[in-house]
Amino acid sequence: MRDLRWAVAGLLVTGATLTGCSEPQAANTTLPPTSAAETTEALPELGPADFPVPDEARTKDAAGAEAFLYYWIELLNRQQAIPAGEPLRDFGPECRECLRIARIYDEAAKVGNRYVGGELTVLDAAAAPVEGDQVSVTFIASEEAVQLVDPSGTPIETVEAAPKLSSGVTLTWSDEVESWLIASMTLG
């Protein structure tokens, strides 16, 4: 009998609570404004117009450094196919190897030579922790065989494929362009 009373009392309290919810209530007048949320400013374009640096490669952390490495390797492949060295100088103004490659691409273009093959592929990469404005990224790359050919397509020079090149880059963060820049690079 006692349990029945508790059950009935529980039903009465529940019924009163639910009834209170069914009564009309005034709308809350303290809701937040409906204006759009504040957004962050987009990063300025960087790199060739048709091949800009992706946003994920423009963060000052190990993941951004690794993403920049992948972008850089694709940029090297792209510029070799054109050939043109200017973007390589833009991203590696202090990098001797970058400047050497840029010069070679420009010299080939000047006389009408071009490269066939030679695409680099990153097989594995690992960035060290960022220290201040610098980070090192070690990686293993694979390079296809490549030929430098003259304007008629006659091979001038051939370099065999290199399946596993132990490589690395040192990147420096630039607040000015909000991106990583190549300080030094070693392939193989």
N, C-alpha and C positions, 0 to 999 in steps of 0.2 A: 504494500500500500504506500509505504514511504517512497519507494522508487517511482511509483506512478505520479505522486505529487511533484517530485523533482522533474520528471519528464514533462508534465503539464506546465510547470513554472518555466522550464526552458523554452517550451513552445510559445508561451505568452511573451517572454522577453524577445525571442526571435521575431515573432509577429510584430511587436511594437517597433523593433528596430527596422524591419523591412517596410513597415507602414511609413515611418519617418522618411525613408528614401523615396517613396512614391509621391510625396507632397512637392508641389512646384517650388523651386528655389531660384533666387536671383542669380544672374550670371556674374562671374568673377570679373571685377573691373580692374584688377591689377595684373592682367596678363602681360607678358613681355611684348614689345613692339613687333610688328610684322615686317620690319625692314630686313633687307638681306644681311646675312652674316658677313662679317668683315673677311675679306679674302687677302691672300698674300699677293704681292706684286709678282708678275711673271718675270722670269729671268730674261735678260736681253739675249737676242740671237748671238750665237758664237759658232764659228766654223764656216765652211762653205755654205752658201745659201741653200743648196739642194742636199746638204749633208751636215746639218747642225749637230752640235754636241747635245745629246739627250739630257733631260733634267736629272735623271738618276745618276748621271756621271758628273754632276755638278754639286755634290754634297761633300762637305769636309769631314768625311769619315772613311773607314776602311772599305765599306761597300761602294761608296762613290768613287774611290780610287780604283777599285777593281773594275767597275763599270767604265771608268775613263780608259783604262788599259784596253778593254775590248773595243771601245770606240777608236782609240788610237791605231790599233792594228788594222781595223777596217778602213781607216783613213789612209794608212800606208798602202794598203791594197788598192784603194780607189785612185790615189795619186800616182801610183806606179802605172796603172792602166791608161792614164791620161797622156803622158807623164807631166807632172807639174809639182814644183817643190814649195810654193808659197805657203800653203796651209801648214806644212811641216815646220817651216821657220816660225810661223805664228805661235804654234804650240810648244816649240822647243828652242826659243831664242838663245838659250845658254847651253844647249845640248849639242856637243860636238858631232856625235853620230847622226843626230837628226839633221844638222846643217850639212853634213857630208852627203846624206841620202838626198836631201833637197837639191843640192848642187848637181848631183848625178842625174836626177830626174830632169832638171832644167837644161843641162847640157844635151841630154838625149833629145828633148823636145826641140831644141835650137837647130839641130841638124836633121830633124825628121825621123829619128829612130824611135822605136817603141819596144816595150817589153811584152813577151808572150809567156804566160804562166807565172810562176813565182809567188802564188798567193800564200800568205802566212795565215796560220790558224792557231789560236790559243787552245792547247789541249787541257791545261790545268793552270790555275793561278791562285795565289794566296797573298793577301796584303798584310803587312805587319801593322801593329797599332800606329795611328797617326801620332807623331811627336811634334808639337808646335804646328808649323806649316809644312812639314815634310812627311812623306811616307814612302816606303819601299814596297814594291810588288814583285815577287818572284813568279816566274811562269815557265812552262814548257810549251814551246811552239813547234809547229811542223811547217816546213816550207817546201812547196812544190818545186820541181825543176823549172828553171827560167832561162829564156833566151832573149838577148838583146838583138833585135833585127833592124836592118836599115830600111829606108823608105820602100824599097822593092820587095822586102820580106826576106832577104838573104840574112841568115844568122851571122852575127858578128862575134858573139860570145855566148857560151852556154855554161850554166852552173847547175850541177846535179841537185836532186832533192835532198833535203835534210829532214829526216823524220822526227827527230827529238833534239831540239835546241834548248839547253838550259839557259834561261834568259832572265833579265830583270830590268826594271825601270825605277828611278827615283823621281818622285813627283813633288812639286812644290805648289802650295795653294796660293792663288792670286786673288786677293780681295778686289782688285781692280776689275777683273773680268768674271769674278765669281766662278772660277773653275780651276782645275788642276793644270799645271804646265809640266812638260818633261824637263827635268834637270839633267838627267843622264839616262842612257839606254845601252844595254848589251844584248845582242842576239847571238846565242851559241857560245 
